[in-house]
């Protein structure tokens, strides 16, 4: 089985081809260009460079988030279009799962952190369960102080990964001095990681339907600002 996997949930745009024997090819760009410009070009180059076309693909994998609202919509729309056009299944996987998966053999808590702005992160806690990645909490958006308190309660070793480390690594070091940190190349979502998780599910006949939607966890900032303004207006009327 050959799958095409893409992620556009963050600043990184990444695409990969995998089969049951392993990784065929992968492109990852950590760049500020628009994903709508990058992602289809990456897919076309990846297929061409591996002497494949879309008819050779047996399924698709896409990040469902959390992450950039625009990026998630672009990724979902791209994969849904490819899936519908080729009549091949697709499955969406959390970007947090993809970040945690390369660290599955860590003997403690694996904690991906994606920047959610305003001193908060998107996160989920994971552990190794006989070589499989097991989430031990729900996907959530947490303030940094709440994240630290939750980890202190568990009292276990923890390793962090994700783009949240760019802004918050020093804070985490100061408040969790025994924490470990993944190397930089593992702190971005990789389509190969996402694809391996998705391939295992697609191979077992597990896939999404057309109604699947991104995992936002937070409302868009514009919507939150509007709600805040409306609440203030209502207070002033009282």
BATI-125919 format. One line per 2 residues: number of its first residue (from 1); for each residue x, y, z of C-alpha. Coordinates in pm, 1 decimal, always signed. Layout:
<rs>
NUM = X,Y,Z; ...
</rs>
This chain:
<rs>
1 = +0.0,+0.0,+0.0; +132.9,+346.4,-93.4
3 = +8.3,+653.2,+92.0; +61.4,+1022.4,+34.7
5 = +80.6,+1223.1,+356.2; +73.5,+1602.1,+396.9
7 = +79.3,+1849.9,+682.9; +16.9,+2224.3,+674.1
9 = -87.6,+2280.7,+1035.9; +204.0,+2511.3,+1119.6
11 = +469.7,+2720.6,+947.1; +613.1,+2394.4,+813.0
13 = +482.4,+2249.0,+488.3; +562.9,+1881.1,+448.1
15 = +467.3,+1592.2,+219.3; +575.6,+1229.0,+216.1
17 = +523.1,+903.0,+31.2; +528.0,+578.6,+229.5
19 = +450.6,+214.0,+178.3; +443.7,-86.4,+410.1
21 = +823.5,-120.5,+382.5; +894.1,+235.0,+493.7
23 = +955.7,+586.3,+367.4; +975.8,+640.0,-10.1
25 = +1040.3,+1013.6,-8.4; +972.4,+1329.8,+189.5
27 = +990.1,+1706.3,+141.2; +981.3,+1942.3,+438.4
29 = +1009.3,+2320.4,+417.0; +1013.8,+2539.4,+725.9
31 = +933.3,+2860.2,+542.9; +685.9,+3148.5,+564.9
33 = +544.0,+3115.3,+213.7; +175.5,+3038.2,+182.2
35 = +93.4,+2668.8,+210.0; -157.0,+2707.6,-72.5
37 = +140.5,+2790.8,-296.7; +371.6,+2521.4,-159.3
39 = +172.6,+2209.1,-94.6; +53.1,+2113.1,-445.0
41 = +398.7,+2184.3,-592.1; +553.4,+1961.4,-325.0
43 = +309.6,+1681.1,-403.5; +375.7,+1705.1,-777.3
45 = +755.3,+1705.4,-729.9; +739.3,+1416.0,-483.3
47 = +536.7,+1201.2,-723.4; +749.8,+1294.3,-1024.6
49 = +1082.7,+1232.9,-848.1; +964.7,+885.1,-747.1
51 = +821.3,+796.2,-1091.2; +467.6,+778.4,-955.0
53 = +139.2,+948.3,-1033.1; -176.4,+996.0,-834.5
55 = -323.1,+670.2,-968.4; -47.8,+479.5,-785.1
57 = -158.0,+617.5,-448.7; -377.3,+385.8,-240.3
59 = -470.5,+634.7,+32.6; -404.3,+977.0,+178.8
61 = -312.2,+1107.9,+523.1; -354.0,+1466.2,+644.5
63 = -303.9,+1653.8,+969.1; -632.4,+1750.8,+1133.8
65 = -461.5,+1983.4,+1380.6; -450.8,+2162.5,+1606.6
67 = -259.0,+2442.7,+1441.1; -303.8,+2728.5,+1197.5
69 = -669.0,+2767.5,+1102.2; -584.8,+2859.0,+743.6
71 = -320.6,+2590.4,+710.8; -553.7,+2320.1,+839.9
73 = -827.1,+2419.2,+596.4; -580.2,+2411.6,+305.9
75 = -451.2,+2066.5,+402.6; -796.7,+1920.2,+453.6
77 = -932.0,+2065.5,+129.1; -631.8,+1936.9,-65.9
79 = -655.9,+1581.8,+62.4; -1034.1,+1565.8,+38.9
81 = -1006.5,+1680.4,-323.2; -740.1,+1420.1,-403.9
83 = -936.8,+1149.1,-224.8; -1263.4,+1232.0,-399.3
85 = -1099.3,+1270.1,-739.1; -914.5,+938.4,-719.6
87 = -1182.1,+749.2,-525.5; -921.6,+648.7,-265.8
89 = -966.8,+671.6,+114.2; -804.8,+923.4,+343.7
91 = -755.7,+959.0,+716.9; -677.1,+1261.6,+934.9
93 = -430.1,+1236.5,+1223.4; -357.6,+1492.5,+1494.4
95 = -43.1,+1697.9,+1445.8; +24.6,+1634.6,+1816.7
97 = +26.4,+1258.3,+1752.7; +273.1,+1310.1,+1467.8
99 = +503.9,+1516.8,+1689.1; +498.9,+1259.3,+1969.4
101 = +539.7,+949.0,+1753.0; +916.1,+975.1,+1680.8
103 = +973.4,+978.4,+2059.0; +758.1,+673.0,+2127.6
105 = +1043.2,+483.9,+2296.8; +1098.9,+751.7,+2560.7
107 = +1055.0,+609.1,+2910.7; +826.7,+876.2,+3053.2
109 = +575.3,+1134.5,+2937.8; +601.5,+1263.5,+2583.0
111 = +466.4,+1617.7,+2565.7; +434.3,+1793.9,+2229.4
113 = +373.5,+2167.8,+2257.5; +249.5,+2374.9,+1965.8
115 = +238.2,+2750.3,+2006.8; -121.8,+2864.2,+2064.9
117 = -17.5,+3228.5,+2129.3; -64.6,+3436.9,+2445.8
119 = +153.0,+3208.8,+2661.5; -49.4,+2899.2,+2581.5
121 = +12.5,+2576.9,+2389.5; -176.7,+2299.6,+2218.2
123 = -76.7,+1975.4,+2383.2; -152.7,+1617.4,+2480.6
125 = +40.6,+1379.1,+2706.4; +155.7,+1042.6,+2571.6
127 = +334.4,+730.4,+2693.0; +491.2,+422.7,+2537.7
129 = +248.9,+130.1,+2552.1; +443.5,-178.1,+2435.6
131 = +593.4,+15.0,+2147.3; +271.9,+196.5,+2061.5
133 = +192.7,+560.9,+2123.1; -81.3,+599.7,+2384.1
135 = -247.3,+932.2,+2468.1; -312.0,+963.9,+2841.4
137 = -494.3,+1299.2,+2822.9; -729.8,+1474.5,+2585.1
139 = -608.0,+1717.3,+2318.8; -621.0,+2058.9,+2481.7
141 = -508.3,+2421.3,+2479.9; -336.2,+2503.3,+2809.6
143 = -176.0,+2810.0,+2960.2; +192.9,+2743.0,+3029.8
145 = +144.7,+2762.3,+3406.4; -137.0,+2504.5,+3389.9
147 = +76.2,+2277.5,+3169.9; +358.2,+2283.9,+3423.4
149 = +122.1,+2215.2,+3713.9; -35.3,+1916.6,+3537.6
151 = +307.1,+1765.7,+3468.3; +424.1,+1823.7,+3825.6
153 = +119.2,+1634.6,+3952.1; +219.0,+1330.1,+3746.1
155 = +573.0,+1339.3,+3884.7; +734.2,+1155.2,+3593.8
157 = +1013.4,+1221.1,+3347.5; +898.7,+1430.4,+3053.8
159 = +1034.3,+1512.7,+2710.3; +907.1,+1812.5,+2514.0
161 = +886.9,+1855.5,+2139.2; +716.4,+2098.0,+1900.8
163 = +739.4,+2454.5,+1775.3; +625.4,+2583.3,+2114.6
165 = +985.0,+2529.3,+2229.5; +1100.6,+2822.8,+2018.3
167 = +919.5,+3062.0,+2253.7; +873.3,+2865.9,+2574.5
169 = +1176.0,+2637.3,+2620.5; +1342.1,+2861.6,+2879.0
171 = +1021.9,+2886.1,+3082.7; +985.3,+2506.9,+3080.4
173 = +1350.4,+2460.6,+3178.4; +1312.4,+2695.8,+3473.5
175 = +992.7,+2535.7,+3600.5; +1067.3,+2172.1,+3517.1
177 = +1446.4,+2146.6,+3558.7; +1452.9,+1769.2,+3501.2
179 = +1269.9,+1791.2,+3166.9; +1427.8,+1672.6,+2842.2
181 = +1390.2,+1834.0,+2501.1; +1377.1,+1672.6,+2158.2
183 = +1636.9,+1781.6,+1900.2; +1527.3,+2056.2,+1663.1
185 = +1473.5,+1827.9,+1362.2; +1215.0,+1630.8,+1560.2
187 = +1037.6,+1941.3,+1686.6; +851.4,+2002.8,+1361.3
189 = +563.6,+1795.7,+1229.2; +698.2,+1554.1,+967.4
191 = +473.7,+1408.2,+700.7; +663.6,+1079.9,+737.2
193 = +557.2,+1051.5,+1102.4; +200.7,+1148.6,+1019.3
195 = +201.0,+906.3,+726.7; +325.1,+608.0,+925.3
197 = +45.4,+650.1,+1178.1; -209.0,+688.4,+899.2
199 = -75.2,+398.5,+696.0; -123.3,+161.4,+989.5
201 = -488.9,+265.7,+1016.8; -563.4,+267.4,+643.4
203 = -407.9,-79.2,+611.2; -667.0,-199.2,+863.4
205 = -958.6,-40.6,+676.8; -991.3,+261.0,+907.5
207 = -1052.3,+590.1,+729.5; -1242.9,+919.0,+754.4
209 = -1572.3,+1005.0,+592.3; -1634.2,+1323.4,+395.3
211 = -1765.8,+1504.1,+704.3; -1440.7,+1498.1,+901.0
213 = -1327.3,+1841.4,+1015.0; -1010.5,+2001.6,+1153.8
215 = -933.1,+1988.7,+1525.0; -913.8,+2355.3,+1618.8
217 = -932.8,+2345.1,+2004.0; -958.7,+2725.9,+2002.8
219 = -1192.9,+2956.0,+1817.1; -1027.8,+3178.9,+1555.3
221 = -882.9,+3496.0,+1708.6; -1119.1,+3718.3,+1507.8
223 = -1416.9,+3526.6,+1648.4; -1282.0,+3551.8,+2003.8
225 = -1228.6,+3926.2,+1964.4; -1581.7,+3970.0,+1833.1
227 = -1726.0,+3778.4,+2127.4; -1522.0,+3992.5,+2368.0
229 = -1648.4,+4314.6,+2208.8; -2007.7,+4194.0,+2215.6
231 = -1973.1,+4097.1,+2582.2; -1839.3,+4443.6,+2666.3
233 = -2124.6,+4608.1,+2474.8; -2377.6,+4397.6,+2667.7
235 = -2213.1,+4493.3,+2997.3; -2232.4,+4861.7,+2908.5
237 = -2602.5,+4831.0,+2837.2; -2672.4,+4697.1,+3185.5
</rs>
